[in-house]
């Protein structure tokens, strides 16, 4: 095991702050840089964690980086991991060919069918002329998905056929998501509980992490538009040992084998978004090709051991699950967002109470849309902060997280008050 390994994290959100902190806490890691980073990852008087500006390849070469961890999906889909690998740098993140699983929902559906992964019935279309015929294939309003990358917002769970038709037209005409929506997938709407299952992969093997549940809608009780995620918790009690084993064998391992068989072995985090039906069956909704946000915040909180060595082993084709262990504790993250999110934002307001919140036992505040101006911290994006707490029980983690949230203030702060409620209900 290397001591003092130099790691570069690519990204600027709460996910990257959580990864950077957890990597820095790893015995094998001596220095972590983040590009472009945020106010949580910048250096204060130097130190082993700091931000860098520039292109990842040039930064990696200039600073002797031994591992690059790519956070967001867009650089993966555009081929950043391939560029770094060609330069001989170890990368935790899939090739552009493997990243098509997230880059194209139509491709993902084809892959699932080809490799026998259970997924919702669907129709793919690329023109308005096909729309009415496609809608007629569904007995109830389908979910409408833009084919390409939309920062987690390219999904409309329609309540009526008129809403589905209007959403699909906006996508196909390029109004909603530009080129990303010019192919549309209509998908049967399933009933059940959604779960997020992440696996650390080295191209042939996978370490499956505890199932998490994300909260996508902006308002309590799953009301309002979809967002990038307003909170998460893990482990999700809906996934017991038997169901977890089924997900691992029938979804994760089957996908890893399928990717290898297709000539696109997967290195990085394979993130399966699943619906657990009332009958307890897992159905694949989508694949993402990186850690989720805010799922990363709770997963990093629950992983003990050397995460740096885990990701380096995956990046170099030598995944060693024994270098980490999963705590029996629980973790819960509450996202605090700027007013207007996920629509037109108001930013630039001062944030107070961060030190008091971070002093709550078991709490870590992960920065996302935060910038520094002199001594002040200001809001600078839609999702501003993720307040993450660890506890012996989910209820304890919940209580700690919301106690910390109550201490943080900025104008128009927006957060859900029901994160984890389903799992905590009697």
N, C-alpha and C positions, 0 to 999 in steps of 0.2 A: 504494500500500500504506500502510495506517495504521501509525503508530508509537505504541507505548504503549497499545495497545487493552486495554480492561478486560474480563476474561472471568470468568464464573461457571460452575463445574462442579458439577453436582448429583449427590450420591452420597457413599458413605462407605467404599468398599472399596479393594482393591488396584488395581482398574481405574482408579478415580478418582485415586488417588495417582499412578499412571503417567501418566495424561492431564494432570494438573496440572503435573507436573514437565516434561513434554515441551512443553506450552503455554508455560510460563514461559521455556523455553529458545528460544522462537521470536522472531525479530527484530521481528515485528509486535506482540508482546504485552508490555505493561508491568506488568500487575497480574493476578493470578489469585486468586480467592476460591473456596472449596469449602464447600458446605452439604449435610449437616452436617459432613462431613469426618471425619478421624480424627487420631491423634497424629502422623502423618507429614505432615499438611497444615496443622497449626496453626502460628501465628506464634510465633517465639521472639525476643522483643525487637523485634517489628515485622517489616517486610519485604514483599516483593512476592508472597508466598504466605501465605495465612492462611485460617482457617475463619470462617464466619458462621452464625448461627442465625436461622431464620425461614423464611417462605414465599418461594420463589424469585422470584415476581413482585414482591413488596414489596422484596426485597433488590436486585433488578435496577434497579428505579426509584430506590431510595435511593442507590445507589452509581454510577449512570451506566454500568451494564454495557452493553457493545455486542454481546456474544455470550454465549449460554448454551449449554453443552454438557451434555446430559442423559445420565448414565451408565446407570442401571438401567432395566429394562423396565417395572416397575410404574407409575411416573409417566407414561411414554409411553403405555401402554395406557389410563390414566385421563384423558389429554388435557392434560397439562401443556404440551406444545409448542403446542397450539392456543391455550391461554390466553395464553401469552407472545407468540405471533404477533399475536393480536388487539390486544395492547398496543403493537405496533410494534417488538418486540425480535427481533433475529436469533437463531434457534434452530437448533442442530445436533441434530436428532432428528425422527422422523416424527410426523405427525398421529395422533390416536387411530384414525382410519379405516384408515390404512396400517399402524399397529401391530397390527391384528388378525392380521396374519401370524404374530405370536408369541403374541398373546393367546388365540388359538383354534387348536388343531391341526386341528380339523375344518375350519375355514375355510381354513387353509393348504392342506390337501389339495384342497379344492374349487378354490382358486385355481390350484394346480399342474396339475390336470387341465384346467381351462378354458383355460390358456395354454400347454399342451403341454410342461410341464416333466416330465422323467422322474422318477417317484417310486415308492416301494414300494407294492405292492397293499395295500389297506386296507379296513376296515369300520368304520363309526361307529355307536355305539349309545348309548342314553340310559336304558336300563332293564334290570334283571336278566332279565326275560322274554325278551329278545332274545339273551342271552349264549351259551347253548348252540348256538343256530342259527348265530350269528356264528363261534364257535370251530370249528364243523364245516366252515367254508369254507376252513380252513387245513390243509395236510397235515403241518405241523410247528408247534410252539408259537410263537405270534406274540409280538411285542413289544407291551406294554400301555402306553398313554400317556394320562395325564389331559389333558383338553382345554385347561384353563386354565393360569394361571401357578402354578408350584410351586417357584420358586427353583432350577431346574435339577435337581430331584429327582423329577419326576413321570413317570419312565419306568422300567418294569420289563422287563428282558430275561429272559423266562421260559425256564427249562430244561425245563419239562414243561407239559402242558395243565392239570394240577391247579394248578400255580403261577400260570399265566396266569389261570385261572378265579378263584382266590382273590384275586389282585391286582386284577382288574377289579371283583369284588364289593366289595372294600374301598373302591375309588374311587367306585363307583356309589352306595354306601350313605352316602358322605360321611365315612367313617371315616379314610381316608388323607389326603385333601387338601381336605375340605370341598366347597364349591360348585365349586371348580376341577376336581373329578373326577367331577361328576355327568353329564358326557358323556365317553365313553371312545372312543379310537381304537385298534383292533387292527390291527397292521401286520405284514406279512410280514418275517421276520427275514432280513436280507441278510448275505452273507459278503464280507469284504474289509477294507480299511483306511478308517477314518473320518478325514476331514479337515475343517478349518474354513477357509472362504474368506470374507474380509471385503472389502467394497467401500464406498468413500466416494461418496455419491450426492447429486446436487443437484436431483433430480426428473426429469431427462432424461438425464443422463450419469453414468458411474460410473468410478472409479479402483479397479481390483482390486489388493489388497495380496497379499504372498506367502502361500501356503497354510501353515497351521499344523496341528499335531496336538496335541490335548488328551488328557489322561489322566483319565477320569471316575471310575473305581472307586477306592475308598479304599486298597486294598492293592496290593502289587506283583503283577505278572502279571495285572492286570485282575481281581482277586478282590474280593469284598465288594460292598456297596451303592454305588449311584451317589452322587456328590457334585456340588458346584458346579464342580469341576475341581481336580485335585491337581498339575498341572504342564502345561507346553506347550513346544514348540520350533518354530522356523521358520528358514528355509524347510523344508517337508516334502519330502524327496526323491522321495516317491511321485508328486508332481505335477510332471512335467517340462514343457517348453515346449509340446508339442503338447496334452497334457491340460489344461494351464492355459488355453490358447486356447479349447479346447472348453468348459470350465467357464464362461469369461467370456462366450462367445457363446450357449451353449445354456441356461445357468442364470441368470447374473447379468443380462446385457443383456435377455434375454427377460422376466425378472421385472420389471425396471425399465420396460420398454415396457408390460407387462401392467398394472402398477400405474397408470401414466399413463393408459392406455386405460380403466381402471375408474373414473377420476376421483379417484384417490387417489395423486397423484405422491409418490414416496418421497424424502425429504430426511433424510440421516443415514447410519448404518452399516447396510447390509444384510449379514447374516451368514448364509451358507448352510452348514448342516451336511450333509456329503455322505458317501456310501459309495463308495469306488472299488472296483469289483468286480475279481475276478481277471482278467477280460478287459480291464481298464483303462477301464471305462465309469463315468462319474460319475452317481450316483443321489441325488436330493434326499431327505434324511431330515427336515429341518426348516429353517425360517427363524427367525432371531432378528433383532430390529430395533434392535440396539445392539452395541457392541463386546463381545466375550466377555471373560471373566475366568477364567483367566489369559492368554488369547491377547493381550489388549491390552498386557500387560507386555512380551512379546517383540516385538510389532509396533512399538510405540513405540520400542523399543531399536534397531530396524533402519531407522527412517525418519530420514533426514537432511534438513535444510532447514527451512522455515517451516511447521510443522504448524498453527499458529494461523491463518495465511493460508489454508491448505488447507481447514480446517473452516469458516472464515468465508465463503470463496468458495462452498462447498457450501450453506451456510445461506442465502445470498442469491441462489442460482440461477446462480452464475458460477464453477463448479468449474474450477480451473486446476491440472492435475497437475504442471505444470512447476515449481511452488514447492517441491516435495519431490523427493527421489530415494531409491531403495531401496538400501541398502548391500549389498555382496556378502558381508558377514559373516553369521554365524549367531548366534542367541540362544536361550537355554534358561532356563526358569523352574521352580523347585521350590517348591511350596507347603508351608508348615509349618503344621500344624493343631493345635488343642487336643485333649486327650484326650477321647474319646467321640464326636468328630465322625465322621459326620454325624448322630449320635443325640444323646443327652443329654450336655451339655457340662460340663466343669469349667473355670472361668475364674478370673481374678483372681490368677494367679501371675506372678512377676517374670520379665522377659526380660533376659538378659545376652548380651554378646558382639556387639552390633549394630555398634559402631564398628569392631571388628576385622574383621567380615564385610564391611562397606562399604569397607574399605581394600584388599580383594583386587582386583587389577587387573581392570577390565572389569565389576565387579559393582555393581548397584544394588539395595538392599533396599526393596521396596514394602510399606508397612504396610496392613493391613486391619483385623482385629479386635484393635486395640491402643489402649489409653487411657493417659493420663499421670496419675500420682498423685504430686504433688511432683516429685522428680527421677527417680522410678522409672517405667518403662514396664511395663504389665501386660497380660496376655492379656484380651481382652474380646469374643471371638467365636469362631466355628468355624474359619474360615480366618484365621490370625493374620498371617502374613507371606508374601510371595512373594520369593524370592531369585532375581534375574534376572542373567544374565551374557551378555556379548557376546564373541565370539571369531572369529578368522579362519576357524576350522573349527568344526563342531558338537562335535567331541571337545574342543577347547579351551574352548568355552563350557560344556560339561558338567563338565569338570574344575574350572573356576573356580567354577561355581555350587555344586557339592558341597563344595568346599574352604570356601566361605563358610558353607554350611549347618552344617558340622561345628563352626563357631566360635560358633553361636547356641544358647543353652540356655534352656529353661523346662520345668517339670515336665510329664512325660507327652507331650512334643512328638511329633508324628506326621507322618511324611512318607514319600513313596515313594522308593525307592532305584533305580528303573528308568526315570526320565524320559529319553526319547530312546533307550532301548535298542534299539528296533526299527530306527531309522535308523542306529545305530552298529554293529549286528551285522555280522560279516564277510559 
